[in-house]
């Protein structure tokens, strides 16, 4: 493996006076190799503004080149997150062969628990066999003594790889200050990890835009910065690990610098396998979740405890996206927001639809988008990940989603009609769900298998900071324990694992829907993924008050359907969700013209409406839910 491109600017004097510290930020596997790391790129820009030399080493790219770019991407995208297999790849590198960890991970976790395909297991084992050599090369090829501070960004599946390399660096270069940050080191997990790994000098819990530059200033000799007052800093005093309060998160996001992605693009040039695909860019328009400020989704552990929502101004967002895409070639710009705000949809999206960026756009959004907003998504060449999660109203209420099942189906229909790509997940196993919740979904799903299929179908877990975790008794959650794979990563007692873990196993009282629900949903989703590529239901003609549909779904009775005048009226009205009372009014006007109907005639019309709606639902041309109805055929409309 070649030496990474780390040199920037003229030669420097390590360990000089104030402002002379030299900083290296390290991005370890298994960070995505298609896009630069937003957090470290922001920190580099912060430090550059303070005239502090800072390099970023994208060692995740080096490992991707070592095991093969396609293999790396398969591991990141196909392996179940909760198996923690990418962390396990580096477990032996951290603890050694006799590190006190069970040796049955592959059978117990991958084969028995998660039923991972043998091809994916082979990828994991091959990556594990190459991990030690990768760490040795990285350690040998980077001039660690040139740096005063080495920071490791540890998010999701990066912790063990980062710790394994940090331990080597500290042992050989004790004068180098080791700092950790990222989601794995936030709050209680960060404090427990700091206690357990004495070679880590400091950790930054929470947003590090202010704390890390302050720490660097303190290390450089700035007597005006006291480490016991740096927000979110985890440090040692008298041999004990201590954590400062994180304080108020950064309020003015417009004050953030433009992230510096130069190291990522320089590193890409050195790895032909990684360079073979056009990269993504990362950006952010907000932090926190605006929906969570009134009550988060019950399973969501994002955005930590405070759930403080802040957003950049619309003008800043548009200017930043245009500047980033002008500076760095990419195929897509990924917004790291938990969910984009209503202001983004109202003020930024119209600008990007009218004058699109030179690259595609991807972000997370709530599912209750309007037809006009979806049209703008198409104009802006945007892809979205909406928080759909279920089609059952009761389950959605249990999740505190604030949406209903028909709204989720409507979104999928309008997005497919407009050509907007949608990535979404189907969840099950929630506390309080019932068998009936899933029976109704399973009956309905064959009708919509021509719409975009879910990316994942999985059981809900309890994540740290989620309402499920913070108030388990409120939701009937019992016997919380860290996910079983953590026992194959850290040779610690259960109490320590519970303090480190992000994801937890649990039992419900009363129990949720029986296990065969998951199997039935998995089978249905497998069919869906196949049929969504060829199935179709769409409006072909709408003339003289009558509609013609073409049905190419597997449940189709006939490929050509002609609706009568009343059915056409109802179907047209239910392209958006139609309420029974409104549908009755429209049918009454159709039958009577401008004349009034007597009570008997009105009752007849109402009966005809209900019979027509029941027929449309029975033929799977429409779905209904408690007096609300939605037509399924893709409309013949201009988006």
C-alpha positions in Angstrom: 0.0 0.0 0.0 1.4 3.4 -1.0 1.8 6.2 1.5 -1.3 8.4 1.7 -1.2 11.9 0.3 -0.9 13.8 3.6 1.5 16.7 3.0 -0.1 20.2 2.9 1.7 23.5 2.8 5.3 24.3 3.7 7.3 22.3 6.2 6.2 22.9 9.8 7.8 22.9 13.2 6.1 20.2 15.3 5.4 21.1 18.9 6.2 24.7 18.4 4.5 27.6 20.1 0.8 28.5 20.2 -0.9 27.9 16.8 2.0 25.6 15.7 0.3 22.2 16.5 -0.1 19.9 13.6 -3.3 17.9 13.4 -4.2 14.6 11.6 -7.8 13.4 11.4 -8.2 9.8 10.5 -11.2 8.1 8.8 -11.2 4.4 9.3 -13.1 1.5 7.8 -16.0 1.0 7.4 -16.9 4.6 6.6 -18.5 4.9 3.1 -15.8 5.1 0.5 -18.1 6.8 -2.1 -18.2 10.1 -0.2 -16.0 12.3 2.0 -16.7 12.4 5.7 -18.6 15.6 6.5 -17.7 15.9 10.2 -13.9 15.8 9.7 -14.1 18.0 6.6 -15.9 20.6 8.7 -13.2 20.3 11.5 -10.4 20.7 8.9 -12.1 23.9 7.7 -12.5 25.1 11.3 -8.9 24.5 12.0 -7.7 26.1 8.8 -9.6 29.2 9.8 -7.5 29.3 12.9 -4.3 28.7 10.9 -3.8 25.3 12.3 -2.4 22.8 9.8 -4.7 19.8 9.5 -4.6 16.8 7.2 -7.2 14.1 6.8 -6.2 10.4 6.2 -8.9 8.5 4.4 -7.7 5.0 5.4 -11.1 3.6 4.6 -10.2 4.1 1.0 -7.0 2.2 1.5 -8.9 -0.7 3.0 -11.5 -0.7 0.3 -8.6 -0.9 -2.3 -7.1 -3.7 -0.3 -10.2 -6.0 -0.1 -11.6 -4.7 -3.4 -14.0 -1.8 -3.9 -17.0 -4.0 -4.8 -16.4 -6.2 -1.8 -16.2 -3.2 0.5 -19.5 -1.8 -0.9 -21.2 -5.2 -0.6 -20.2 -5.4 3.1 -21.4 -1.9 3.8 -24.7 -2.3 2.0 -25.7 -5.9 2.3 -24.7 -7.1 5.7 -27.2 -6.6 8.5 -26.2 -3.6 10.6 -27.2 -5.3 13.9 -24.8 -8.2 13.3 -21.9 -5.7 13.8 -19.8 -7.8 11.4 -17.7 -4.9 10.2 -16.7 -4.1 13.7 -15.9 -7.8 14.3 -13.5 -7.7 11.3 -11.1 -5.7 13.5 -11.7 -7.4 16.9 -8.7 -9.6 16.8 -6.5 -6.7 15.7 -7.5 -4.9 18.9 -7.5 -7.7 21.4 -5.2 -10.4 19.9 -6.0 -14.1 19.4 -6.3 -14.7 23.2 -8.3 -11.5 23.9 -11.0 -13.2 25.9 -13.7 -13.0 23.1 -15.9 -16.0 22.2 -14.7 -17.7 18.9 -18.2 -18.7 17.7 -19.3 -15.4 16.1 -19.7 -16.7 12.5 -21.9 -19.6 13.5 -23.8 -17.9 16.4 -24.4 -14.5 14.9 -24.0 -14.7 11.1 -25.4 -18.1 10.4 -27.8 -18.9 13.1 -29.1 -15.5 14.2 -29.0 -13.5 10.9 -28.9 -16.3 8.3 -26.3 -14.4 6.3 -25.6 -15.9 2.9 -22.3 -17.9 2.7 -21.0 -15.5 0.0 -21.4 -12.6 2.4 -19.8 -14.6 5.2 -16.8 -15.2 2.9 -16.5 -11.5 2.4 -16.4 -10.9 6.1 -13.8 -13.6 6.7 -11.6 -12.4 3.9 -11.8 -8.8 5.2 -10.8 -10.1 8.6 -7.8 -11.9 7.2 -6.5 -8.7 5.6 -7.3 -6.4 8.5 -4.0 -7.0 10.4 -1.9 -6.3 7.3 -3.8 -3.2 6.5 -3.2 -1.8 10.1 0.5 -2.6 9.9 0.8 -0.8 6.5 -1.2 2.2 7.7 0.9 2.4 10.9 4.2 2.1 8.9 3.4 4.5 6.1 2.1 7.6 8.0 4.7 9.8 9.7 2.9 9.9 13.0 5.7 11.8 14.7 5.0 14.8 12.4 1.6 15.2 14.2 0.9 16.6 17.6 -2.8 15.6 17.7 -4.3 12.6 15.9 -8.1 12.5 15.9 -10.2 9.5 15.1 -13.8 9.9 13.8 -15.8 6.9 15.1 -19.3 6.5 13.7 -21.2 3.3 13.3 -18.8 0.5 12.3 -15.5 2.4 12.8 -14.8 1.9 16.5 -12.7 -1.2 16.7 -10.6 -0.3 13.6 -10.0 3.1 15.0 -9.0 1.8 18.5 -6.7 -0.8 17.1 -4.8 1.8 15.1 -4.8 4.4 17.9 -3.3 1.8 20.3 -0.4 1.2 18.0 0.2 4.9 17.5 0.1 5.7 21.2 2.5 2.9 22.1 5.1 3.9 19.5 4.6 7.7 19.8 3.5 8.5 23.4 3.9 12.2 22.8 1.1 12.2 20.2 -2.3 13.3 21.7 -5.0 10.8 20.7 -8.6 12.3 20.5 -11.8 10.4 19.6 -15.1 11.8 18.5 -18.3 10.8 16.6 -21.5 9.1 17.5 -19.8 6.1 19.1 -18.2 8.4 21.7 -21.2 10.5 22.7 -22.5 10.6 26.2 -22.3 7.6 28.4 -20.7 5.3 25.8 -17.9 7.9 25.3 -17.2 8.1 29.0 -17.1 4.3 29.4 -14.9 3.8 26.4 -12.5 6.5 27.7 -12.3 4.6 31.0 -11.6 1.4 29.3 -9.0 2.6 26.8 -6.2 4.5 28.6 -4.4 5.3 25.3 -7.2 7.7 24.3 -6.3 11.0 25.9 -9.5 13.0 25.1 -12.9 12.5 23.5 -15.3 15.0 22.2 -18.9 14.1 23.0 -21.6 15.7 20.8 -21.0 18.3 18.1 -17.2 19.1 18.0 -17.4 22.3 15.9 -16.4 24.3 19.0 -15.0 21.7 21.4 -12.3 20.3 19.2 -10.8 23.6 18.0 -10.9 24.7 21.7 -9.0 21.6 22.7 -6.4 22.2 20.1 -5.9 25.7 21.3 -5.6 24.5 24.8 -3.0 21.9 23.8 -1.1 24.6 21.9 -0.7 26.6 25.1 -3.6 28.9 25.1 -4.0 29.6 28.8 -7.4 31.2 28.2 -8.9 27.8 27.4 -9.5 25.6 30.4 -10.1 21.9 29.5 -12.6 21.5 32.4 -14.8 24.1 30.7 -14.7 22.9 27.1 -18.2 21.7 26.3 -18.5 17.9 25.9 -14.9 17.2 26.5 -14.0 13.8 28.1 -10.7 13.9 29.8 -8.7 12.5 32.8 -8.1 14.0 36.2 -6.4 12.1 38.9 -6.6 8.9 36.8 -10.4 9.2 36.6 -12.3 9.9 33.4 -14.5 12.9 33.5 -17.0 14.4 31.1 -18.0 18.1 30.8 -21.6 19.0 30.0 -22.1 19.3 26.3 -23.7 22.6 26.7 -25.9 24.3 24.1 -25.4 23.0 20.6 -24.2 25.4 17.9 -27.2 27.6 17.2 -26.1 29.6 14.1 -25.5 27.0 11.4 -24.8 29.8 8.9 -21.6 30.4 10.8 -20.2 27.0 9.8 -17.5 27.0 7.2 -17.7 25.2 3.9 -16.5 21.7 4.4 -13.0 21.0 2.9 -13.0 17.9 0.8 -9.6 18.3 -0.7 -8.0 15.4 1.2 -10.7 13.0 0.0 -10.3 13.9 -3.6 -6.5 13.7 -3.4 -6.7 10.3 -1.7 -9.1 9.0 -4.4 -6.5 9.6 -7.1 -4.3 7.0 -5.5 -6.7 4.1 -5.5 -7.8 2.9 -9.0 -10.5 0.6 -7.6 -12.1 3.4 -5.6 -11.6 5.9 -8.3 -13.5 3.8 -10.8 -16.8 5.2 -9.6 -17.9 8.8 -9.4 -18.1 10.0 -5.7 -20.9 11.5 -3.8 -20.8 14.7 -1.8 -22.1 15.3 1.7 -23.8 18.5 2.9 -26.2 19.5 5.7 -29.0 22.0 5.8 -30.0 21.4 9.4 -29.2 19.5 12.5 -31.7 17.7 14.7 -35.2 16.7 13.7 -37.9 19.3 13.5 -40.6 16.6 13.9 -38.9 15.3 17.1 -39.2 18.7 18.8 -42.9 17.9 19.4 -42.3 14.2 20.1 -39.8 11.9 18.3 -40.6 8.6 16.6 -40.6 6.1 19.4 -37.8 3.9 17.9 -35.5 6.8 16.9 -32.3 7.3 18.7 -30.8 9.9 16.4 -29.9 13.4 17.5 -29.1 12.3 21.1 -30.9 13.6 24.1 -31.4 17.3 23.4 -33.2 16.9 20.1 -32.5 20.6 19.4 -33.4 21.5 15.8 -31.5 24.2 13.9 -31.4 25.0 10.2 -29.3 27.1 7.9 -31.0 29.9 6.1 -32.4 29.0 2.7 -30.1 31.4 1.0 -27.1 29.9 2.6 -28.3 26.4 1.7 -28.7 27.2 -2.0 -25.4 29.1 -2.2 -23.5 26.2 -0.4 -24.9 23.5 -2.6 -24.0 25.4 -5.7 -20.5 26.1 -4.5 -19.8 22.5 -3.4 -21.0 21.1 -6.7 -18.9 23.7 -8.6 -15.8 22.8 -6.6 -16.0 19.0 -6.5 -17.2 16.6 -9.3 -19.8 14.2 -8.1 -22.7 12.1 -9.2 -24.9 12.9 -6.2 -25.1 15.3 -3.3 -26.3 13.6 -0.1 -27.9 15.8 2.6 -27.0 14.4 6.0 -30.1 16.0 7.6 -32.2 13.7 9.8 -35.1 15.0 7.8 -35.3 18.1 5.7 -37.5 21.0 7.0 -40.7 22.4 5.7 -38.7 25.6 4.9 -36.4 23.5 2.7 -39.3 22.2 0.8 -41.0 25.6 0.5 -37.9 27.8 -0.2 -34.9 25.7 -1.3 -36.6 23.0 -3.4 -38.3 25.5 -5.8 -35.0 27.1 -6.5 -33.3 23.8 -7.2 -36.2 22.7 -9.4 -36.1 25.9 -11.5 -32.3 25.8 -11.8 -31.1 22.2 -11.0 -27.7 21.4 -9.6 -25.2 19.7 -11.9 -25.7 16.5 -9.9 -28.5 14.5 -8.4 -29.8 15.2 -4.9 -30.6 12.8 -2.1 -32.3 13.5 1.3 -34.7 12.2 3.9 -38.2 13.7 4.0 -41.5 13.1 5.7 -44.0 11.1 3.6 -46.8 13.7 3.5 -45.4 15.5 0.5 -47.8 17.2 -1.9 -48.1 16.5 -5.6 -46.5 19.9 -6.3 -43.6 19.1 -4.1 -43.1 15.8 -5.8 -43.1 17.6 -9.1 -40.3 19.9 -7.8 -38.4 16.8 -6.7 -38.5 15.5 -10.2 -37.4 18.9 -11.5 -34.5 19.0 -9.1 -33.5 15.4 -10.0 -33.9 14.5 -6.3 -34.1 11.0 -4.7 -35.7 10.7 -1.3 -35.8 8.4 1.7 -39.2 9.0 3.3 -40.1 7.7 6.8 -42.8 5.3 5.6 -42.1 2.3 7.9 -45.6 0.8 7.8 -49.0 1.0 6.0 -51.1 0.3 9.1 -52.5 3.3 11.0 -52.3 1.6 14.4 -48.6 0.7 13.9 -47.9 4.2 12.7 -49.5 5.7 15.8 -47.4 3.4 17.9 -44.3 4.8 16.2 -45.6 8.4 16.6 -45.0 8.9 12.8 -47.8 11.5 12.4 -48.8 10.0 9.1 -51.3 7.4 8.0 -51.0 4.3 5.8 -52.9 5.8 2.8 -50.6 8.8 2.8 -47.6 6.5 2.5 -49.1 4.6 -0.5 -50.0 7.9 -2.1 -46.4 9.1 -1.8 -45.1 5.9 -3.5 -47.7 6.2 -6.3 -47.0 9.9 -7.0 -43.2 9.4 -6.9 -43.4 6.5 -9.4 -45.6 8.5 -11.7 -43.2 11.5 -11.5 -40.0 9.3 -11.9 -38.7 10.2 -8.4 -36.6 7.4 -6.9 -37.7 6.4 -3.4 -35.7 4.4 -0.8 -37.7 3.3 2.3 -37.9 0.7 5.0 -40.7 -1.6 6.3 -40.5 -2.2 10.0 -42.2 -4.7 12.3 -41.9 -6.1 15.9 -43.1 -2.9 17.7 -44.3 -3.0 21.3 -48.1 -2.9 21.2 -48.6 -4.2 17.7 -51.1 -7.0 17.0 -51.7 -9.8 14.6 -54.6 -7.9 13.0 -52.2 -5.0 12.2 -50.2 -7.3 9.9 -53.1 -9.4 8.6 -54.5 -6.2 7.1 -51.2 -5.2 5.6 -50.6 -8.6 4.1 -54.0 -8.6 2.5 -53.3 -5.2 1.0 -49.7 -5.5 -0.2 -50.4 -7.6 -3.4 -52.3 -4.6 -4.7 -49.3 -2.2 -4.5 -46.5 -4.5 -5.6 -46.0 -2.5 -8.7 -44.9 0.5 -6.6 -41.3 1.0 -5.3 -40.4 -1.9 -3.0 -38.9 -1.4 0.4 -35.1 -1.3 0.7 -35.2 -3.1 4.0 -37.8 -5.2 5.9 -36.6 -5.6 9.5 -37.5 -5.8 13.1 -37.4 -2.7 15.2 -34.6 -2.5 17.8 -34.3 -0.3 20.8 -31.6 2.3 20.2 -29.9 4.5 22.8 -31.6 7.8 23.3 -34.9 6.7 21.7 -38.1 7.0 23.7 -38.1 3.1 23.9 -34.7 3.3 25.6 -35.4 6.3 27.8 -38.9 5.2 29.0 -39.1 1.4 28.5 -41.8 0.9 31.0 -44.1 3.3 29.2 -44.1 1.0 26.1 -44.1 -2.4 27.9 -40.4 -3.0 27.2 -38.7 -5.4 29.5 -35.3 -6.9 30.1 -33.2 -4.5 28.0 -29.7 -5.9 27.2 -27.1 -4.9 24.6 -27.2 -6.7 21.3 -25.6 -10.1 21.5 -22.9 -9.3 18.9 -21.3 -6.8 21.4 -20.1 -9.8 23.4 -17.9 -10.7 20.4 -16.4 -7.3 20.2 -15.5 -6.3 23.8 -14.4 -8.6 26.6 -16.2 -6.5 29.1 -18.9 -7.4 31.7 -22.5 -6.8 30.8 -22.7 -3.6 32.7 -19.9 -2.1 30.6 -21.4 -3.4 27.4 -24.8 -1.8 28.3 -23.0 1.5 28.7 -21.1 1.2 25.4 -23.9 -0.2 23.2 -26.1 1.8 20.9 -28.6 -1.0 20.0 -30.4 -3.2 22.5 -32.5 -6.4 22.6 -35.7 -6.5 24.6 -38.9 -8.3 25.4 -42.4 -6.9 25.3 -45.3 -7.2 27.7 -47.6 -8.0 26.2 -45.7 -9.7 23.4 -45.8 -8.1 19.9 -47.1 -9.9 16.9 -45.9 -13.5 16.6 -42.6 -14.4 14.8 -44.3 -15.8 11.7 -45.3 -12.2 10.9 -41.7 -11.4 10.1 -41.5 -14.4 7.8 -44.7 -13.6 6.0 -43.6 -10.0 5.5 -40.2 -11.1 4.2 -41.9 -13.4 1.7 -44.2 -10.6 0.5 -41.3 -8.2 0.2 -39.3 -10.7 -1.9 -42.3 -11.0 -4.3 -42.6 -7.3 -4.3 -39.0 -6.7 -5.3 -39.4 -9.0 -8.3 -42.8 -7.7 -9.4 -42.1 -4.0 -9.0 -39.7 -4.3 -11.9 -42.4 -5.5 -14.4 -45.8 -4.9 -12.8 -47.8 -1.8 -13.7 -51.2 -0.2 -13.1 -51.9 3.1 -14.8 -54.6 5.4 -16.3 -54.5 5.1 -20.1 -57.4 7.3 -21.1 -59.8 9.8 -19.4 -62.2 11.1 -21.9 -65.9 12.0 -21.9 -66.1 11.3 -18.2 -64.9 7.7 -18.5 -61.5 6.2 -17.6 -59.6 3.3 -19.1 -56.9 1.5 -17.0 -54.1 -0.9 -18.0 -53.3 -3.5 -15.4 -50.1 -5.6 -15.7 -49.8 -6.7 -12.0 -49.7 -10.3 -11.0 -53.1 -9.8 -9.3 -54.7 -8.4 -12.5 -57.9 -10.1 -13.6 -57.8 -8.5 -17.0 -55.2 -6.2 -18.5 -57.8 -3.7 -19.9 -60.3 -2.1 -17.6 -63.1 0.3 -18.5 -64.7 2.2 -15.6 -68.3 3.5 -15.9 -69.2 7.1 -15.3 -69.6 6.8 -11.5 -66.5 4.7 -11.0 -64.5 7.1 -13.1 -65.7 10.1 -11.0 -64.8 8.3 -7.8 -61.4 7.1 -9.2 -60.5 10.5 -10.4 -61.4 12.1 -7.1 -59.3 9.5 -5.2 -56.1 10.2 -7.1 -55.5 12.1 -3.8 -57.1 10.6 -0.7 -60.9 10.9 -0.9 -63.2 11.1 2.1 -66.5 9.2 1.8 -68.6 12.3 2.6 -66.9 14.3 -0.1 -67.3 11.5 -2.6 -71.0 11.2 -1.9 -71.4 14.9 -2.5 -69.6 14.7 -5.9 -71.7 11.7 -6.9 -74.9 13.4 -5.9 -74.0 16.4 -8.1 -73.3 14.1 -11.0 -76.6 12.3 -10.7 -78.8 15.4 -10.1 -77.0 18.1 -12.1 -78.1 21.3 -10.5 -81.4 19.9 -9.2 -81.9 18.7 -5.7 -82.5 15.1 -4.9 -85.2 13.9 -2.6 -84.3 11.7 0.4 -85.0 8.4 -1.3 -83.0 9.3 -4.5 -80.1 10.6 -2.3 -80.0 7.3 -0.4 -79.9 5.4 -3.7 -76.9 7.5 -4.9 -75.1 6.9 -1.6 -75.7 3.2 -2.0 -74.3 3.3 -5.5 -71.2 5.2 -4.3 -70.5 2.7 -1.6 -71.1 -0.3 -3.9 -68.8 1.3 -6.6 -66.0 1.9 -4.0 -66.3 -1.6 -2.6 -66.0 -3.0 -6.1 -62.9 -0.9 -6.9 -61.3 -2.1 -3.6 -62.3 -5.7 -4.3 -60.7 -5.6 -7.7 -57.5 -4.1 -6.1 -57.8 -0.9 -8.2 -58.2 1.1 -5.0 -57.4 0.8 -1.3 -59.7 2.0 1.5 -59.3 2.6 5.2 -62.1 3.7 7.4 -64.1 5.8 5.0 -61.0 7.1 3.2 -60.0 5.8 -0.3 -57.0 6.1 -2.6 -56.9 5.1 -6.3 -53.8 3.1 -7.1 -53.3 3.6 -10.9 -50.6 5.9 -11.9 -52.3 9.0 -13.1 -52.0 10.3 -16.7 -50.9 13.7 -15.6 -48.1 16.2 -16.3 -45.7 16.3 -13.3 
